[in-house]
Amino acid sequence: MLGLMAAGSVFFPGLFLLSKQTLKHMMGWREGDAAIVSTRLVSSVQAVMASSAGCIIASSCRDIMEDKHWLTNTYILFATPYFAYDIYAMFLCYWHKLQVKGHKEDDVRSMGAAVAGYLRRELLMVLHHVFVVTFCFPASLLWRQGKGDYFQGVLFLAELSTPSVCLGKVLIQYKKQHTLLHKVNGALMLLTFFSCRVLLFPYLYYAYSKYASIPVYTVPLVAPWQCNLGAVLLWPLQLYWFTLIGRGALRLSAGCLSSTQTFKSDGCMNSSNSCMYIQTDKHRS
């Protein structure tokens, strides 16, 4: 157990540092740009690993309650340190953005002020990550008592939307909001976020209702309280983030109708693009 957690604690920060140094020394990038892109890269790698594990686990469990797969607990232990690392990585991105945007020295010299600003901006994501580590980790590893590996595998699939979110943020960073790649990636992000995050919890309750041959509306009455609490706290976050993403997509589409309108509302367009990718590299539910 400790060995896997130690491996994750080394792997994710190590990959971040390796990527950042490579971009700085081989590509000549500035510290801030290298750090931000490296954060997106690590998030995407974690997402691919989690999604792959989820596909393997879910496809291997015929009995969705009793069947077990060794990869379930293994990946939980390995990936949990990622969420602690990502809180710090998101702060680094915020710190570098303050400097890149040309804030006055008085605005960035106070680390305490920067932390306060970061928490105001990313409070929901920080709380999400803290909840994953302090509640979802023991719930997934201990409280479920080895049952429901299938459901844990499906939960891993929520990370399918993260690579498109990360790519979108990188495209915005390099002013590629109006390219075909950005539009295609945005459509893919909407599709994966809706199918893998918004529909996730309803599907879990539906799947158990079919397994237990009970009406879906009675599942919360028989499901463990940990499952209900996790759904009550995490599903509204997914709905909220999807609403922001959809609103940003609509504003972007409206802004592209005429070049004049796009030019006049440039500030609004930048804001809407940020909304489209409000979910961090993350992602993470």
Salt bridges, closest charged atoms under 4 A:
GLU31 OE2 - LYS20 NZ 2.99
GLU31 OE1 - LYS24 NZ 2.59
ASP33 OD2 - ARG30 NH2 3.18
GLU66 OE2 - LYS147 NZ 3.06
ASP86 OD2 - HIS129 NE2 2.82
ASP86 OD2 - ARG284 NH2 2.82
ASP106 OD1 - ARG109 NH1 3.27
GLU122 OE2 - ARG121 NE 3.93
ASP149 OD1 - ARG144 NH1 2.70
GLU159 OE1 - ARG197 NH2 3.91
ASP281 OD1 - ARG40 NH1 2.56
ASP281 OD2 - ARG284 NH2 3.56
